[in-house]
Amino acid sequence: MKYPSITHSLLTSALILGLARSYCLAQPAASASPQQTNGHPFACGDYSQGKLFLVGADGKVQWEYPASSCNDLWVLPNGNLLFSTGHGVKEVTRGKKVIFEYQTKSEIYACQRLANGNTFVGECSSGRLLEIEPSGNITKEIRLLPEGKDGGHLYMRNARRLPDGHYLVTHYGEQVVREYDADGKAVLTIPAAGGPHSAVRLPNGHTLISCGDMPGGSRVFEVDTAGKTVWQVQGGDLPGISLKFIAGFQRLPNGNTVIANWLGHDQFGKAPHLIEISPDKRVVWTFADHQTMRTIASLQLLDVEGDVTRGAIWH
């Protein structure tokens, strides 16, 4: 029997190893879902780090700003950012100049710039819904709790003023979403097991709601005007992805929904921060930079056109 020479064997082995290495380099890394390459540019608030970020479509941070306990943010038509700061609300320019600020003793998780230039603020522990002029003067106050009563940390999360002057409020601890009229009278109650964090009224009259990690939570669902659930994504619906605590979200014009999968409560690094989901529950895009960010609570995509002050962005 003839054996190949040592030189021939070494050359053959080198060739095989080279081909194997080239093959491995050419293959994408294994992943349970699409990644952030060529994704959306977006703004987000990192609650635990206390920072705002502007992120490009390549997933790289382009701008950041300190924002303690940021739970809600908006990119305004002029490019400024409006955001909550734990016990207040600020508006800053891209040059990092503060041009509006409101401070209070109450915890704050909700803010919104209105079409008339005023700012809506939802005070959690005091149970107040406020509309504030640029000067800082409070032009309207609705008390959902008696004056002097402290609703505590769980009373309210996100809230929105609706175009008709009503208010949509997530009562996290009570596990319900309520709509209040312009005088503060409850006109609609939607059960939201799991602890509702955010709620948005869609153009078709439906309400989109996200829930936290209480029993029955870690989900996003849409109800019609009769309160019937017409769409829902919950744990187990997205293969390979774990839903932890769905905080902020944005519904896109094409029907997709981007959710902020908040990774607090000892869940850091265990799932993507952001997940885009199609109406048929396919994962379209994820963002999972755990080196730069810890717990994204709110987001706004920058490649979706629309004036946030006139309800054109649903988040």
C-alpha positions, -999 to 999 in steps of 0.1 A, spaced: 0 0 0 13 35 -9 9 62 17 8 99 7 38 119 16 39 140 47 41 172 26 10 162 6 -9 154 39 0 188 54 -10 207 23 -43 188 21 -50 195 58 -42 232 54 -65 234 24 -93 218 43 -88 240 73 -87 271 51 -119 262 34 -136 255 67 -125 288 81 -137 306 50 -171 289 53 -174 298 90 -166 335 83 -192 336 55 -220 323 77 -240 347 99 -239 342 136 -267 319 149 -296 340 161 -332 334 171 -344 365 153 -333 393 129 -307 417 143 -302 454 142 -282 456 110 -300 480 86 -327 484 112 -346 515 123 -330 547 136 -346 555 169 -346 575 201 -349 557 234 -348 562 272 -327 539 293 -345 539 327 -318 522 348 -288 541 333 -306 574 333 -298 583 297 -314 592 264 -299 579 232 -303 586 195 -293 555 176 -287 552 139 -300 525 115 -267 507 120 -273 503 157 -247 528 168 -253 556 193 -251 590 177 -261 612 206 -268 608 244 -280 629 273 -285 623 310 -321 617 319 -327 602 354 -354 574 354 -366 583 320 -398 564 313 -414 584 284 -399 604 256 -409 622 224 -389 636 194 -407 668 186 -411 683 151 -383 708 158 -359 680 166 -359 686 204 -365 658 229 -393 659 255 -389 633 283 -398 624 319 -371 624 346 -385 605 375 -399 636 393 -401 660 364 -402 666 326 -376 683 304 -373 695 268 -338 697 254 -323 707 220 -299 686 201 -273 711 214 -283 699 249 -299 732 260 -328 729 284 -357 750 271 -386 736 292 -385 720 327 -411 710 353 -403 695 387 -426 681 414 -424 658 444 -446 632 427 -432 604 406 -438 610 369 -439 584 342 -458 602 315 -455 634 294 -467 646 260 -464 678 239 -498 691 228 -507 709 196 -512 742 213 -476 741 227 -486 731 262 -472 699 279 -494 672 293 -479 655 325 -493 625 344 -482 626 380 -482 590 394 -483 593 432 -503 625 434 -528 612 408 -529 645 389 -533 651 352 -518 684 342 -515 707 312 -486 732 315 -478 762 295 -442 768 282 -439 794 310 -445 767 336 -480 779 345 -505 750 351 -535 758 329 -555 727 338 -555 702 367 -575 670 371 -572 651 403 -579 614 400 -572 611 438 -583 634 466 -559 662 474 -534 650 499 -538 613 491 -507 595 479 -514 568 453 -480 553 457 -454 540 433 -479 517 414 -508 540 409 -501 553 374 -476 546 346 -481 560 311 -509 583 302 -520 602 270 -543 631 263 -566 622 234 -576 646 206 -611 650 220 -598 662 253 -602 628 271 -573 611 289 -561 575 286 -544 564 319 -527 531 328 -533 522 364 -505 497 369 -513 485 404 -551 482 398 -543 463 365 -568 484 345 -567 511 318 -592 539 322 -604 566 299 -614 598 316 -634 627 301 -623 663 301 -636 667 337 -619 636 351 -649 613 351 -642 576 342 -660 567 310 -643 534 300 -624 507 319 -603 480 302 -590 451 323 -553 446 318 -540 417 339 -502 418 343 -500 455 351 -506 480 322 -476 502 314 -486 520 282 -518 526 263 -525 543 230 -557 551 211 -553 541 175 -570 559 145 -596 531 141 -607 536 177 -590 505 191 -567 507 221 -533 492 222 -519 483 256 -487 468 270 -483 450 303 -455 443 327 -445 412 345 -472 406 371 -491 373 366 -507 373 332 -485 401 319 -455 404 296 -477 410 267 -491 436 243 -527 435 231 -553 455 211 -589 458 220 -618 471 198 -643 497 209 -664 470 226 -634 459 247 -628 426 228 -592 416 223 -585 415 185 -547 410 186 -522 399 212 -486 389 216 -475 372 248 -449 348 261 -443 318 238 -456 336 207 -421 345 195 -399 315 191 -364 320 207 -374 354 223 -384 358 259 -408 387 267 -399 402 301 -418 434 308 -433 452 279 -431 489 286 -432 515 258 -441 506 222 -449 522 188 -475 510 162 -463 516 127 -484 526 96 -478 492 81 -494 475 111 -462 463 127 -456 470 164 -422 478 180 -421 470 217 -396 480 244 -388 447 263 -378 463 296 -351 442 312 -353 453 348 -362 431 378 -330 410 373 -336 403 336 -308 423 322 -291 408 291 -317 379 288 -336 392 258 -336 419 231 -343 455 242 -365 462 211 -386 438 190 -406 446 159 -435 423 154 -458 419 123 -496 415 126 -491 378 120 -466 377 149 -434 374 128 -402 390 143 -391 416 117 -363 433 136 -346 433 170 -321 455 189 -300 440 216 -270 461 225 -265 451 261 -231 467 264 -244 502 258 -279 500 272 -295 483 302 -333 488 304 -350 506 275 -384 518 287 -396 540 259 -388 545 222 -397 565 191 -386 554 156 -370 582 136 -379 568 101 -416 572 107 -429 606 96 -456 625 115 -462 653 139 -462 639 174 -482 669 187 -511 661 164 -513 623 171 -495 612 140 -471 590 159 -488 562 179 -466 555 209 
